[in-house]
Amino acid sequence: MAEELTLVPFYPGWADHQQLLVEAVAPLTAAQLALRAAPGLNPAWMLAAHIASCRVGWFQQLMGEGDPALGEIHEWDVDGAAPRTAAELVTALTATWEMVSDCLTRWGPSMLDDRFERPGRPPRTRGWVVWHVLEHDLHHGGELSLTLGAHGGLDL
């Protein structure tokens, strides 16, 4: 009997990127988490919160994946949100990555065309969501690396 291939081999560096995010955020102090690349740009803590929030928004709120308790993370990056500690951010990044990783392990290529509807918005396929969240992680992870690197060599 042929086994269905999972999606894990199609996204080979994502887990490594996740580990780099966690390692970069874990030792940061409150002052370091408040650093910005430039005035008017988001602080480091918000960039990490935004990565976790996006994962929840697409994987859980659109596709129904993960523990419902992760839903609160979706609000961590809204205007006026309270700054998060490194420990909170590491927990959120880890928990949301576990959700994503579990999905990549359970899903196969034949599921990439599954469609998900949102009221008043265009439908999205599972494949589009996975790609979007991956490129979002990379974009904002790079932004976090730039922010930390601009302040004394901290980076991913």
GROMACS elastic network, one bead per residue, 0.5 to 0.9 nm:
[ bonds ]
;  ai    aj funct       b0    kb
    4   107     6  0.88571   500
    4   108     6  0.62256   500
    4   109     6  0.80921   500
    4   110     6  0.85831   500
    5     8     6  0.84817   500
    5     9     6  0.84833   500
    5   107     6  0.82629   500
    5   108     6  0.55130   500
    5   109     6  0.69300   500
    6     9     6  0.71162   500
    6    10     6  0.83671   500
    6   104     6  0.64702   500
    6   105     6  0.55235   500
    6   106     6  0.63778   500
    6   107     6  0.55391   500
    6   109     6  0.67940   500
    7    10     6  0.54479   500
    7    11     6  0.70691   500
    7   103     6  0.83819   500
    7   105     6  0.63079   500
    7   106     6  0.78574   500
    7   107     6  0.60595   500
    7   108     6  0.54320   500
    7   109     6  0.63508   500
    8    11     6  0.57011   500
    8    12     6  0.67316   500
    8   101     6  0.78638   500
    8   104     6  0.53408   500
    8   105     6  0.59060   500
    8   107     6  0.87075   500
    8   108     6  0.88213   500
    9    12     6  0.55743   500
    9   104     6  0.89979   500
   11    14     6  0.58809   500
   11    15     6  0.82814   500
   11   104     6  0.86793   500
   11   134     6  0.85506   500
   12    15     6  0.71879   500
   12    16     6  0.80993   500
   13    16     6  0.52508   500
   13    17     6  0.62491   500
   13    18     6  0.87367   500
   14    17     6  0.50407   500
   14    18     6  0.62088   500
   14    19     6  0.87103   500
   14   134     6  0.72435   500
   14   137     6  0.86549   500
   14   138     6  0.85963   500
   15    19     6  0.63045   500
   15    20     6  0.87523   500
   15    97     6  0.81661   500
   15   101     6  0.79425   500
   16    19     6  0.50912   500
   16    20     6  0.63309   500
   16    21     6  0.87323   500
   17    20     6  0.50754   500
   17    21     6  0.62633   500
   17    22     6  0.87742   500
   17   137     6  0.83840   500
   17   138     6  0.77340   500
   17   141     6  0.81826   500
   17   156     6  0.86886   500
   18    21     6  0.50895   500
   18    22     6  0.63677   500
   18    23     6  0.86798   500
   18    93     6  0.77536   500
   18    94     6  0.80922   500
   18    97     6  0.72192   500
   18   137     6  0.83826   500
   18   141     6  0.89246   500
   19    22     6  0.51933   500
   19    23     6  0.61317   500
   19    24     6  0.85539   500
   19    94     6  0.87762   500
   20    23     6  0.50603   500
   20    24     6  0.60160   500
   20    25     6  0.85742   500
   20   156     6  0.56414   500
   21    24     6  0.51887   500
   21    25     6  0.61738   500
   21    26     6  0.85060   500
   21    48     6  0.80577   500
   21    90     6  0.84684   500
   21    93     6  0.80546   500
   21   141     6  0.68573   500
   21   144     6  0.86481   500
   21   145     6  0.87772   500
   21   156     6  0.63760   500
   22    25     6  0.52422   500
   22    26     6  0.58243   500
   22    89     6  0.82672   500
   22    90     6  0.56700   500
   22    91     6  0.88934   500
   22    93     6  0.69799   500
   22    94     6  0.75156   500
   22   156     6  0.89660   500
   23    26     6  0.54890   500
   23    27     6  0.74303   500
   23    90     6  0.85544   500
   23   156     6  0.75756   500
   24    27     6  0.68834   500
   24    28     6  0.75106   500
   24   145     6  0.82977   500
   24   148     6  0.87999   500
   24   154     6  0.77490   500
   24   155     6  0.64217   500
   24   156     6  0.53754   500
   25    28     6  0.55705   500
   25    29     6  0.89965   500
   25    33     6  0.81261   500
   25    44     6  0.86323   500
   25    45     6  0.83121   500
   25    48     6  0.78430   500
   25    86     6  0.58691   500
   25    87     6  0.83727   500
   25    89     6  0.73385   500
   25    90     6  0.67171   500
   25   156     6  0.86709   500
   26    29     6  0.87474   500
   26    86     6  0.53271   500
   26    87     6  0.64247   500
   26    89     6  0.79262   500
   26    90     6  0.61070   500
   27    86     6  0.69467   500
   27    87     6  0.86903   500
   28    31     6  0.78985   500
   28    32     6  0.56502   500
   28    33     6  0.61775   500
   28    85     6  0.83891   500
   28    86     6  0.59805   500
   29    32     6  0.51105   500
   29    33     6  0.61601   500
   29    34     6  0.86309   500
   29    85     6  0.78224   500
   29    86     6  0.70697   500
   30    33     6  0.50662   500
   30    34     6  0.62886   500
   30    35     6  0.89949   500
   30    45     6  0.86318   500
   30    83     6  0.86735   500
   30    84     6  0.84053   500
   30    85     6  0.65486   500
   30    86     6  0.75959   500
   31    34     6  0.51777   500
   31    35     6  0.67454   500
   32    35     6  0.52953   500
   32    36     6  0.89443   500
   32    43     6  0.88803   500
   32    44     6  0.74704   500
   32    45     6  0.85599   500
   32   148     6  0.78410   500
   32   151     6  0.85651   500
   33    36     6  0.84257   500
   33    43     6  0.65039   500
   33    46     6  0.82403   500
   33    83     6  0.84312   500
   33    84     6  0.83161   500
   33    85     6  0.77106   500
   33    86     6  0.75267   500
   33   148     6  0.87012   500
   34    42     6  0.86810   500
   34    43     6  0.50622   500
   34    44     6  0.59467   500
   34    45     6  0.64322   500
   34    46     6  0.85091   500
   34    83     6  0.81275   500
   35    38     6  0.86638   500
   35    42     6  0.83790   500
   35    43     6  0.51767   500
   35    44     6  0.58061   500
   35    45     6  0.82588   500
   35   147     6  0.70258   500
   35   148     6  0.73287   500
   35   151     6  0.77064   500
   36    39     6  0.66265   500
   36    40     6  0.79721   500
   36    41     6  0.59947   500
   36    42     6  0.59581   500
   36    44     6  0.63017   500
   36   144     6  0.89739   500
   36   147     6  0.57523   500
   36   148     6  0.79756   500
   36   150     6  0.86206   500
   36   151     6  0.86910   500
   37    40     6  0.87624   500
   37    41     6  0.65005   500
   37    42     6  0.78384   500
   37    43     6  0.75944   500
   37    44     6  0.85220   500
   37   143     6  0.83892   500
   37   144     6  0.85978   500
   37   146     6  0.68926   500
   37   148     6  0.75631   500
   37   149     6  0.86684   500
   37   150     6  0.63661   500
   37   151     6  0.80233   500
   38    41     6  0.56535   500
   38    42     6  0.84098   500
   38   147     6  0.81773   500
   39    42     6  0.83568   500
   40    43     6  0.89479   500
   42    45     6  0.81082   500
   42    46     6  0.59974   500
   42    47     6  0.65112   500
   43    46     6  0.54019   500
   43    47     6  0.65406   500
   43   144     6  0.84848   500
   43   147     6  0.78583   500
   44    47     6  0.51798   500
   44    48     6  0.64791   500
   44    49     6  0.86532   500
   44   143     6  0.86160   500
   44   144     6  0.58648   500
   44   145     6  0.88377   500
   44   147     6  0.66539   500
   44   148     6  0.72845   500
   45    48     6  0.53251   500
   45    49     6  0.61310   500
   45    50     6  0.85357   500
   45    83     6  0.65983   500
   45    84     6  0.62313   500
   45    85     6  0.74923   500
   45    86     6  0.76591   500
   45    89     6  0.74836   500
   45   144     6  0.87041   500
   46    50     6  0.58603   500
   46    51     6  0.85898   500
   46    76     6  0.78622   500
   46    77     6  0.60464   500
   46    81     6  0.87836   500
   46    83     6  0.72572   500
   46    84     6  0.78997   500
   47    50     6  0.50384   500
   47    51     6  0.64161   500
   47    52     6  0.89434   500
   47    77     6  0.80986   500
   47   140     6  0.62808   500
   47   141     6  0.76215   500
   47   143     6  0.74883   500
   47   144     6  0.61249   500
   48    51     6  0.52401   500
   48    52     6  0.66031   500
   48    53     6  0.86599   500
   48    77     6  0.89519   500
   48    89     6  0.65809   500
   48    90     6  0.86704   500
   48    92     6  0.89093   500
   48    93     6  0.76192   500
   48   140     6  0.77405   500
   48   141     6  0.75982   500
   48   144     6  0.72903   500
   49    52     6  0.52643   500
   49    53     6  0.59892   500
   49    54     6  0.85937   500
   49    73     6  0.76654   500
   49    74     6  0.85673   500
   49    75     6  0.89695   500
   49    76     6  0.59096   500
   49    77     6  0.58055   500
   49    84     6  0.77422   500
   49    89     6  0.63670   500
   49    92     6  0.76813   500
   49    93     6  0.79252   500
   50    54     6  0.60380   500
   50    55     6  0.86613   500
   50    73     6  0.89633   500
   50    74     6  0.82072   500
   50    76     6  0.71762   500
   50    77     6  0.52713   500
   50    78     6  0.86780   500
   50   140     6  0.79540   500
   51    54     6  0.53664   500
   51    55     6  0.65832   500
   51    56     6  0.89975   500
   51    77     6  0.89161   500
   51    93     6  0.75822   500
   51   133     6  0.85217   500
   51   136     6  0.72068   500
   51   137     6  0.58039   500
   51   140     6  0.67373   500
   51   141     6  0.77565   500
   52    55     6  0.52793   500
   52    56     6  0.65133   500
   52    57     6  0.87974   500
   52    73     6  0.68694   500
   52    74     6  0.74418   500
   52    76     6  0.85449   500
   52    77     6  0.89911   500
   52    89     6  0.81419   500
   52    92     6  0.60873   500
   52    93     6  0.53961   500
   52    94     6  0.87045   500
   52    95     6  0.86218   500
   52    96     6  0.60734   500
   52    97     6  0.80734   500
   52   137     6  0.86338   500
   53    56     6  0.51932   500
   53    57     6  0.61681   500
   53    58     6  0.88189   500
   53    71     6  0.85238   500
   53    72     6  0.86765   500
   53    73     6  0.54538   500
   53    75     6  0.68689   500
   53    76     6  0.66088   500
   53    77     6  0.67549   500
   53    92     6  0.85448   500
   53    93     6  0.89924   500
   53    96     6  0.84298   500
   54    58     6  0.62631   500
   54    59     6  0.83112   500
   54    74     6  0.69547   500
   54   133     6  0.69747   500
   54   136     6  0.79017   500
   54   137     6  0.85135   500
   55    58     6  0.55600   500
   55    59     6  0.57262   500
   55    60     6  0.75095   500
   55    74     6  0.82483   500
   55    96     6  0.63135   500
   55    97     6  0.79130   500
   55    99     6  0.85051   500
   55   100     6  0.75023   500
   55   133     6  0.63766   500
   55   137     6  0.86306   500
   56    59     6  0.54429   500
   56    60     6  0.50234   500
   56    61     6  0.64284   500
   56    62     6  0.86380   500
   56    65     6  0.85133   500
   56    66     6  0.81879   500
   56    70     6  0.68078   500
   56    71     6  0.64875   500
   56    72     6  0.88628   500
   56    73     6  0.70491   500
   56    74     6  0.58170   500
   56    96     6  0.67509   500
   56    99     6  0.86843   500
   57    60     6  0.58312   500
   57    62     6  0.65337   500
   57    63     6  0.88566   500
   57    71     6  0.80561   500
   57    74     6  0.61401   500
   58    61     6  0.57530   500
   58    62     6  0.50538   500
   58    63     6  0.65976   500
   58    64     6  0.86825   500
   58    65     6  0.89498   500
   58   129     6  0.66077   500
   58   130     6  0.85586   500
   58   132     6  0.89480   500
   58   133     6  0.75103   500
   59    62     6  0.59066   500
   59    63     6  0.51476   500
   59    64     6  0.64725   500
   59    65     6  0.55198   500
   59    66     6  0.74758   500
   59    99     6  0.79177   500
   59   100     6  0.72462   500
   59   103     6  0.87032   500
   59   129     6  0.76950   500
   59   130     6  0.83183   500
   59   133     6  0.86696   500
   60    63     6  0.53906   500
   60    66     6  0.58366   500
   60    67     6  0.80256   500
   60    68     6  0.76797   500
   60    70     6  0.82070   500
   60    71     6  0.75639   500
   60    99     6  0.86174   500
   61    64     6  0.56498   500
   61    65     6  0.76186   500
   61    71     6  0.78163   500
   62    65     6  0.82444   500
   62   116     6  0.68223   500
   62   117     6  0.77450   500
   62   118     6  0.73398   500
   63   116     6  0.67587   500
   63   126     6  0.80392   500
   64    68     6  0.87219   500
   65    68     6  0.82699   500
   65    99     6  0.71044   500
   65   100     6  0.84989   500
   65   103     6  0.77346   500
   66    69     6  0.84198   500
   66    70     6  0.72752   500
   66    96     6  0.79857   500
   66    98     6  0.85490   500
   66    99     6  0.52803   500
   66   100     6  0.82119   500
   66   102     6  0.86443   500
   66   103     6  0.87116   500
   67    70     6  0.57345   500
   67    71     6  0.78987   500
   67    99     6  0.79115   500
   68    71     6  0.55376   500
   68    72     6  0.84940   500
   69    72     6  0.65650   500
   69    73     6  0.84320   500
   70    73     6  0.56500   500
   70    74     6  0.75590   500
   70    92     6  0.79824   500
   70    95     6  0.77076   500
   70    96     6  0.74063   500
   71    74     6  0.55446   500
   71    75     6  0.78643   500
   72    75     6  0.58093   500
   72    76     6  0.73099   500
   73    76     6  0.52412   500
   73    77     6  0.81685   500
   73    92     6  0.70327   500
   73    96     6  0.89799   500
   74    77     6  0.71344   500
   74    78     6  0.83761   500
   75    78     6  0.56324   500
   75    81     6  0.75118   500
   76    79     6  0.88370   500
   76    81     6  0.58502   500
   76    82     6  0.74775   500
   76    83     6  0.83108   500
   76    84     6  0.81140   500
   77    80     6  0.82574   500
   77    81     6  0.61248   500
   77    82     6  0.87119   500
   78    81     6  0.55022   500
   80    83     6  0.89362   500
   81    84     6  0.87636   500
   84    87     6  0.81221   500
   84    88     6  0.60352   500
   84    89     6  0.64322   500
   85    88     6  0.51612   500
   85    89     6  0.62079   500
   85    90     6  0.85792   500
   86    89     6  0.50666   500
   86    90     6  0.60282   500
   86    91     6  0.85004   500
   87    90     6  0.51566   500
   87    91     6  0.61395   500
   87    92     6  0.86068   500
   88    91     6  0.51230   500
   88    92     6  0.61649   500
   88    93     6  0.85932   500
   89    92     6  0.50192   500
   89    93     6  0.59748   500
   89    94     6  0.83472   500
   90    93     6  0.51184   500
   90    94     6  0.59123   500
   90    95     6  0.84139   500
   91    94     6  0.51590   500
   91    95     6  0.59966   500
   91    96     6  0.84542   500
   92    95     6  0.51976   500
   92    96     6  0.59542   500
   92    97     6  0.82670   500
   93    96     6  0.53408   500
   93    97     6  0.59201   500
   93    98     6  0.85260   500
   94    97     6  0.51047   500
   94    98     6  0.61291   500
   94    99     6  0.87166   500
   95    98     6  0.50988   500
   95    99     6  0.64426   500
   95   100     6  0.88621   500
   96    99     6  0.50263   500
   96   100     6  0.63515   500
   96   101     6  0.85856   500
   97   101     6  0.58688   500
   97   102     6  0.83088   500
   98   101     6  0.50382   500
   98   102     6  0.59009   500
   98   103     6  0.85070   500
   99   102     6  0.52324   500
   99   103     6  0.63640   500
   99   104     6  0.88345   500
  100   103     6  0.51597   500
  100   104     6  0.62905   500
  100   105     6  0.86835   500
  100   130     6  0.86659   500
  101   104     6  0.50747   500
  101   105     6  0.61868   500
  101   106     6  0.86750   500
  102   105     6  0.51098   500
  102   106     6  0.62283   500
  102   107     6  0.85559   500
  103   106     6  0.50818   500
  103   107     6  0.57791   500
  104   107     6  0.53783   500
  104   108     6  0.76769   500
  104   130     6  0.87866   500
  105   108     6  0.79264   500
  107   110     6  0.81559   500
  107   111     6  0.64218   500
  107   112     6  0.81667   500
  108   111     6  0.56387   500
  108   112     6  0.73420   500
  109   112     6  0.54733   500
  109   113     6  0.83563   500
  109   127     6  0.85811   500
  110   113     6  0.69999   500
  110   114     6  0.83723   500
  111   114     6  0.54813   500
  111   125     6  0.89251   500
  111   126     6  0.70133   500
  111   127     6  0.79070   500
  112   115     6  0.84095   500
  112   125     6  0.64801   500
  112   128     6  0.78609   500
  112   130     6  0.86685   500
  113   124     6  0.88453   500
  113   125     6  0.52949   500
  113   126     6  0.60362   500
  113   127     6  0.62747   500
  113   128     6  0.84985   500
  114   124     6  0.83146   500
  114   125     6  0.53216   500
  114   126     6  0.55607   500
  114   127     6  0.78988   500
  115   123     6  0.63390   500
  115   124     6  0.55532   500
  115   126     6  0.63391   500
  116   122     6  0.89806   500
  116   123     6  0.54810   500
  116   124     6  0.53834   500
  116   125     6  0.60796   500
  116   126     6  0.73569   500
  117   120     6  0.88748   500
  117   121     6  0.75603   500
  117   122     6  0.70609   500
  117   124     6  0.67589   500
  117   125     6  0.89424   500
  118   121     6  0.53936   500
  118   122     6  0.68513   500
  118   123     6  0.62962   500
  118   124     6  0.84298   500
  119   122     6  0.81616   500
  119   123     6  0.88334   500
  121   124     6  0.89677   500
  124   127     6  0.82017   500
  124   128     6  0.62220   500
  124   129     6  0.67690   500
  125   128     6  0.51208   500
  125   129     6  0.63498   500
  125   130     6  0.87384   500
  126   129     6  0.51114   500
  126   130     6  0.62097   500
  126   131     6  0.86436   500
  127   130     6  0.52303   500
  127   131     6  0.62037   500
  127   132     6  0.84740   500
  128   131     6  0.52318   500
  128   132     6  0.59384   500
  128   133     6  0.85769   500
  129   132     6  0.50216   500
  129   133     6  0.60843   500
  129   134     6  0.84650   500
  130   133     6  0.53649   500
  130   134     6  0.61568   500
  130   135     6  0.86904   500
  131   134     6  0.50889   500
  131   135     6  0.61270   500
  131   136     6  0.83980   500
  132   135     6  0.52717   500
  132   136     6  0.59650   500
  132   137     6  0.85503   500
  133   137     6  0.60470   500
  133   138     6  0.86000   500
  134   137     6  0.51286   500
  134   138     6  0.63177   500
  134   139     6  0.86427   500
  135   138     6  0.50359   500
  135   139     6  0.59882   500
  135   140     6  0.85601   500
  136   139     6  0.50931   500
  136   140     6  0.60891   500
  136   141     6  0.80961   500
  137   140     6  0.55189   500
  137   141     6  0.56597   500
  137   142     6  0.83426   500
  138   142     6  0.59956   500
  138   143     6  0.85260   500
  139   142     6  0.52378   500
  139   143     6  0.63273   500
  139   144     6  0.87629   500
  140   144     6  0.60380   500
  140   145     6  0.84277   500
  141   145     6  0.61476   500
  141   146     6  0.86091   500
  141   156     6  0.79548   500
  142   146     6  0.61060   500
  142   147     6  0.85037   500
  142   156     6  0.80747   500
  143   146     6  0.50857   500
  143   147     6  0.61210   500
  143   148     6  0.86483   500
  144   147     6  0.50374   500
  144   148     6  0.61679   500
  144   149     6  0.83694   500
  144   155     6  0.75415   500
  144   156     6  0.79113   500
  145   148     6  0.52512   500
  145   149     6  0.58250   500
  145   150     6  0.84167   500
  145   154     6  0.74481   500
  145   156     6  0.52624   500
  146   150     6  0.59723   500
  146   151     6  0.87963   500
  146   154     6  0.86796   500
  146   155     6  0.68821   500
  146   156     6  0.87182   500
  147   150     6  0.53583   500
  147   151     6  0.69507   500
  147   154     6  0.83213   500
  147   155     6  0.77935   500
  148   151     6  0.54244   500
  148   152     6  0.73984   500
  148   153     6  0.67268   500
  148   155     6  0.51052   500
  148   156     6  0.82015   500
  149   152     6  0.60911   500
  149   156     6  0.83624   500
  150   153     6  0.65221   500
  150   154     6  0.75931   500
  150   155     6  0.85444   500
  151   154     6  0.65839   500
